[in-house]
């Protein structure tokens, strides 16, 4: 496991441009999510309240990037 669990936007863009299949998780609270018209296509929406309940459903063989506002 990597020591640094953060990724910069530039590194993320490079990995995506290289064709890496990355899972995105939108962890914004319902109010922030409802007020935004910006989403990442195919992102999984999980609030922090129920994040741990769904950990076993996430792919283990792909990098996962969680984001919020």
Secondary structure, 3 states (H helix, E strand, C coil): CCCCCCCCHHHHHHHHHCCCCEEEEECCCHHHHHHCCCCCCCCEECCCCCCHHHHHHCCCCCEEEEECC
